[in-house]
Amino acid sequence: MDQFDMLVIGSGPSGRRAAVQAAKLGKSVLVVDKGRRLGGVSVHTGTIPSKTIRETVMNLSGFRERGFYGRGYRVKQDISVHDIVDRLHKTLDHEVEVLQHQFMRNMVRSLAATARFLDPRRIELTTDKEERSEVGFDYALIAVGTKPYRPESVPFDRKRIFDSDEILELERLPRSLTVIGGGVIGVEYATIFSALDVPVTLVEPRNSILDFVDREIVDDFIHQMRDRGMTVRLGSAVKDIVSKPDCAEVTLADGRMVRSEILLYAAGRTGNVASLGLETIGIEPDNRGRLKVDAHTLQTAIPHIYAAGDVIGFPSLASTSMEQGRVAACHAFGLPLPPAPEAFPYGIYAVPEISTVGLSEEEVRASGIAYECGVARFRETSRGHIMGVNSGFLKLIFSIENRRLLGAHIVGEGATELIHIGQAVINLKGTVDFFVENTFNYPTLAEAYKIAGLDAWNRMGRG
């Protein structure tokens, strides 16, 4: 039986980062992934595919240029699924190649197999050819990611009704689309198809979407969706979903019906833990297959077995998952770690993008901190004029008492890139004076930080 210092189950963001970190510490590492290729959910069905599709759609549709040339403008008149998939496959091939080279360079062994715990120190591996072997380990990381939640009441058939993995297999663009679920995945796909001028209806049983995002940002985002023709149905639960020969039909609890050519069900995800045999070692997932870990060390109930990434729940970001994997490997082998940063950015790659870091206005108000906000509309910047941007804004929240930046929130073009300025200032305990006193490149969208800073500074006074 082969013995490894660290066994990693899953090759997504947290798994790969943990494996490389452990290898750089001179440890023997085996990465096991049941997929045919390395990369995990992030590369093959999650983060990379949806973002690649978004970028392809934004380029081919000419969506970014419509502020100048009108809503009927397109770079390519007849966009097909082939146009989108061709670029997607090239991107995925490159991602897998980079990961394989990274493992090779760091002498990380990998194996395509299903893993099942035999006891807390041994695991059984089963390949596609039903070849079985046992592996021993000193430490293990469970980084298996998640899969779409598929309730039995939803008649998934890959013809009319799809989950968020299956939607990547469409043979042609639909004439109309209904998306069930106003979370990150549902919102991203709904707005991406809308950018292709597909009529889209977004259904969310709750009264709002993206509850963790500042409400003012969400309100503007919903306004932009509706302004370009999307239908947004909030506050009414789904009573029934039927796949018919000519459409997918949704009946809502309030009696309304929504019909479309296809339906995407994107209401939640569940951990990929069913085949791990966790009951054998006494680790019990919750009802959505998520594992409970120590927030600082990422250890499960068994101290030498760690878990990281989407399988442990919020925030379920590729960026935070990578750091979780590194932290788990460092803790396992006794490497001291600095405290976690005060704030990390959250990116939603919808159309338009949303990104946020730090406290929302609702959280600041609930904490009782006296605060002031500064806002900059992208249309107020010269770069916004040049780009034809007529929507989107940056919102900064400052403490009146110590003038520190508490939160930065953006909806609009380039949000996921721009947010890192706010992230740096928050984690370095910067104040409103940073934005007022420093010079930003001109013309840039980043100049919005200067405008928002001055907007807040004028209300706060010199302090």
Residue pairs with C-beta under 8 A, 6 or more apart in sequence:
1 122
1 133
1 134
1 135
1 136
2 30
2 133
2 135
2 136
3 28
3 135
3 136
3 137
3 138
4 28
4 29
4 30
4 109
4 135
4 136
4 137
4 138
5 22
5 27
5 28
5 29
5 137
5 138
5 139
5 333
6 18
6 19
6 22
6 27
6 28
6 29
6 30
6 137
6 138
6 139
6 140
6 141
6 329
6 332
7 29
7 30
7 32
7 115
7 123
7 135
7 137
7 139
7 140
7 141
8 15
8 18
8 19
8 22
8 29
8 30
8 31
8 32
8 140
8 141
8 143
9 15
9 32
9 33
9 115
9 123
9 140
9 141
9 142
9 143
9 144
9 276
10 31
10 32
10 33
10 40
10 141
10 142
10 143
10 144
10 145
10 272
10 309
10 311
11 19
11 31
11 33
11 35
11 38
11 39
11 40
11 99
11 110
11 143
12 39
12 40
12 41
12 42
12 43
12 143
12 145
12 309
12 310
12 318
12 321
13 40
13 42
13 47
13 309
13 318
13 319
13 321
13 322
13 325
14 141
14 143
14 308
14 309
14 321
14 322
14 324
14 325
14 328
15 31
15 33
15 40
15 141
15 143
15 308
15 309
15 325
16 31
16 38
16 40
16 99
16 102
16 103
16 322
16 325
17 321
17 322
17 323
17 325
17 326
17 329
18 141
18 143
18 306
18 308
18 325
18 326
18 328
18 329
19 29
19 31
19 103
19 106
19 108
19 325
19 329
20 102
20 103
20 106
20 108
21 325
21 326
21 329
21 330
22 29
22 329
22 332
22 333
23 29
23 106
23 107
23 108
24 106
25 329
25 333
25 335
27 333
28 109
29 108
29 109
30 108
30 109
30 110
30 111
30 135
30 137
31 38
31 103
31 108
31 109
31 110
31 111
32 110
32 111
32 113
32 115
32 123
32 125
33 40
33 110
33 111
33 112
33 113
34 112
34 113
34 114
34 115
34 275
35 44
35 112
36 112
36 128
37 43
37 44
37 96
37 112
38 96
38 99
38 100
38 103
38 110
39 48
39 92
39 95
39 96
39 99
40 143
40 145
41 145
41 146
41 147
41 272
41 310
42 48
42 145
42 318
42 321
43 92
43 95
43 96
43 99
44 92
45 164
45 165
45 168
46 145
46 318
47 318
48 91
48 92
48 95
49 88
49 92
49 168
50 185
50 188
50 189
50 192
50 349
51 349
52 87
52 88
52 91
52 92
53 84
53 88
53 168
53 192
54 188
54 192
54 349
54 351
56 83
56 84
56 87
56 88
57 63
57 79
57 84
57 192
57 195
57 196
57 351
58 64
58 195
58 351
59 75
60 74
60 75
60 76
60 79
60 83
60 84
61 74
61 75
61 76
61 79
61 195
61 196
61 197
62 69
62 73
62 74
62 75
63 195
63 351
64 387
64 388
64 413
65 73
65 75
65 388
66 73
66 388
67 387
67 388
67 389
67 390
68 388
71 228
76 83
79 173
79 196
80 172
80 173
81 170
81 171
81 172
81 173
88 168
100 110
102 108
103 109
103 110
111 125
111 127
112 127
112 128
113 125
113 126
113 127
114 125
114 126
114 275
115 123
115 124
115 125
115 275
115 276
116 123
116 124
116 126
116 275
116 276
116 277
116 280
117 123
117 124
117 276
117 277
117 278
117 280
117 281
118 124
118 134
118 277
118 280
119 280
119 281
120 281
120 302
120 304
120 305
121 136
121 137
121 138
122 134
122 135
122 136
122 137
123 134
123 135
123 137
123 140
124 132
124 133
124 134
125 132
125 133
125 134
125 135
126 132
138 304
139 304
139 305
139 306
139 332
139 333
140 304
140 305
140 306
141 305
141 306
141 307
141 308
141 325
141 328
141 329
141 332
142 273
142 276
142 291
142 300
142 305
142 306
142 307
142 308
142 311
143 307
143 308
143 309
143 311
143 321
143 325
144 271
144 272
144 273
144 276
144 309
144 311
145 271
145 272
145 309
145 310
145 311
146 269
146 270
146 271
146 272
146 289
146 310
146 311
146 316
147 165
147 269
147 270
147 272
148 163
148 164
148 165
148 265
148 266
148 268
148 269
148 270
149 267
149 268
149 269
149 270
149 288
150 156
150 163
150 265
153 241
154 161
154 241
154 265
155 161
155 241
155 242
155 243
156 162
156 163
156 166
156 265
157 243
158 166
158 169
159 243
160 243
160 244
160 247
160 248
160 261
160 262
160 263
161 241
161 243
161 248
161 262
161 263
161 265
162 169
162 170
162 262
162 263
162 264
162 265
163 264
163 265
163 266
164 185
164 186
164 189
164 264
164 265
164 266
167 189
167 264
170 262
173 193
173 196
173 198
174 193
174 198
174 260
174 261
174 262
175 198
175 199
175 261
176 198
176 199
176 200
176 201
176 259
176 260
176 261
176 262
177 190
177 193
177 198
177 199
177 200
177 201
177 260
177 261
177 262
177 263
177 264
178 200
178 201
178 203
178 248
178 250
178 258
178 259
178 260
178 262
178 263
178 264
179 186
179 189
179 190
179 200
179 201
179 202
179 203
179 263
179 264
179 266
180 186
180 203
180 238
180 241
180 250
180 263
180 264
180 265
180 266
180 267
181 203
181 204
181 265
181 266
181 267
181 268
182 202
182 203
182 204
182 206
182 208
182 209
182 210
182 234
183 209
183 210
183 266
183 267
183 268
184 210
184 348
185 266
185 269
186 202
186 204
186 264
186 266
186 267
187 202
187 209
187 210
187 348
187 350
188 348
188 349
188 350
189 264
189 266
190 200
190 202
190 225
190 230
190 264
190 350
191 200
191 225
191 230
191 350
191 351
191 352
192 350
192 351
193 200
194 200
194 225
194 228
194 229
194 230
194 351
195 351
199 229
199 231
199 260
200 230
200 231
201 230
201 231
201 232
201 233
201 258
201 260
202 209
202 225
202 230
202 231
202 232
202 233
203 233
203 236
203 238
203 250
203 252
203 258
204 232
204 233
204 234
204 235
205 235
205 236
205 237
205 238
205 253
206 234
206 235
207 234
207 235
208 215
208 218
208 234
209 218
209 222
209 234
210 218
210 221
210 348
210 354
212 346
212 356
212 360
213 346
213 348
213 354
213 356
213 360
213 409
214 356
214 360
214 361
214 362
214 395
214 407
214 409
215 360
215 361
215 362
216 361
216 395
216 409
217 354
217 356
217 395
217 409
217 410
217 411
220 391
220 392
220 393
220 411
221 350
221 352
221 354
221 411
222 232
224 352
224 391
224 411
225 232
226 232
233 252
233 256
233 258
236 252
236 253
236 254
236 256
237 252
237 253
238 250
238 251
238 252
238 253
239 251
239 252
239 253
240 250
240 251
241 248
241 249
241 250
241 251
241 263
241 265
242 248
242 249
242 250
242 251
243 249
247 259
247 260
247 261
248 259
248 260
248 261
248 262
248 263
249 257
249 258
249 259
250 257
250 258
250 259
250 263
251 257
252 258
268 288
269 288
269 310
269 316
270 288
270 289
270 290
271 285
271 288
271 289
271 290
271 291
271 310
271 311
272 289
272 311
273 285
273 289
273 291
273 311
274 289
278 284
278 285
281 302
281 305
282 301
282 302
283 291
283 300
283 301
283 302
283 305
284 301
285 291
286 292
289 311
290 311
290 312
290 313
291 300
291 307
291 311
291 312
292 300
292 301
292 312
293 299
293 300
293 306
293 307
293 308
293 312
296 340
297 306
297 327
297 328
297 331
298 306
298 307
298 308
298 312
298 324
298 327
298 328
298 331
299 305
299 306
299 328
299 331
300 306
300 307
304 332
306 328
306 331
306 332
307 328
308 321
308 324
308 325
308 327
308 328
309 316
309 321
309 324
309 325
310 316
310 321
312 324
315 344
315 346
317 344
317 346
317 347
319 344
319 345
319 347
320 344
327 337
330 336
330 337
331 337
341 427
342 358
342 426
342 427
343 357
343 358
343 423
343 426
343 427
344 357
344 423
345 355
345 356
345 357
345 416
345 419
345 420
345 422
345 423
346 355
346 356
346 357
347 353
347 354
347 355
347 415
347 416
347 419
348 354
348 355
348 416
349 416
352 391
352 392
352 411
352 412
352 413
352 415
353 410
353 411
353 412
353 413
353 414
353 415
353 416
354 410
354 411
354 415
355 409
355 410
355 415
355 416
355 418
355 419
356 407
356 408
356 409
356 410
356 419
357 407
357 408
357 409
357 419
357 422
357 423
357 426
358 397
358 405
358 406
358 407
358 408
358 422
358 423
358 426
359 367
359 397
359 406
359 407
360 397
360 407
360 409
361 371
361 373
361 395
361 397
361 407
363 407
364 371
364 397
364 406
364 407
365 371
369 399
369 401
369 406
370 399
370 400
370 401
371 397
371 398
371 399
371 400
371 406
372 397
372 398
372 400
372 456
372 459
372 460
373 395
373 396
373 397
373 398
373 455
373 456
374 395
374 396
374 398
374 432
374 451
374 452
374 453
374 454
374 455
374 456
374 457
374 459
375 393
375 394
375 395
375 396
375 452
375 455
376 393
376 394
376 448
376 449
376 450
376 451
376 452
376 455
377 384
377 392
377 393
377 448
378 384
378 389
378 391
378 392
378 393
378 394
378 412
378 413
378 445
378 448
379 385
379 389
379 390
379 391
379 392
380 448
380 451
381 443
381 444
381 445
381 447
381 448
381 451
382 442
382 443
382 447
383 389
383 443
383 444
383 445
383 447
384 390
384 445
386 443
387 413
387 445
389 412
389 413
389 445
391 412
392 410
392 411
392 412
392 413
392 415
393 410
393 411
393 412
393 448
394 408
394 409
394 410
394 412
394 418
394 448
394 449
394 451
394 452
395 407
395 408
395 409
395 410
395 452
396 405
396 407
396 408
396 409
396 422
396 432
396 435
396 449
396 452
396 453
396 456
397 405
397 406
397 407
397 408
397 409
398 404
398 405
398 406
398 431
398 432
398 456
398 460
399 406
400 460
402 431
403 431
403 432
403 433
403 460
403 463
404 426
404 429
404 430
404 431
405 422
405 425
405 426
405 430
405 431
405 432
405 434
406 426
407 422
407 426
408 419
408 421
408 422
408 423
408 425
408 426
410 418
410 419
410 422
413 445
414 445
418 445
418 446
418 448
418 449
421 446
421 449
422 449
424 430
425 434
425 435
432 453
432 456
432 457
432 460
433 457
434 453
435 449
435 450
435 452
435 453
435 454
435 457
436 450
436 453
436 454
436 457
438 450
440 446
440 447
440 449
440 450
441 447
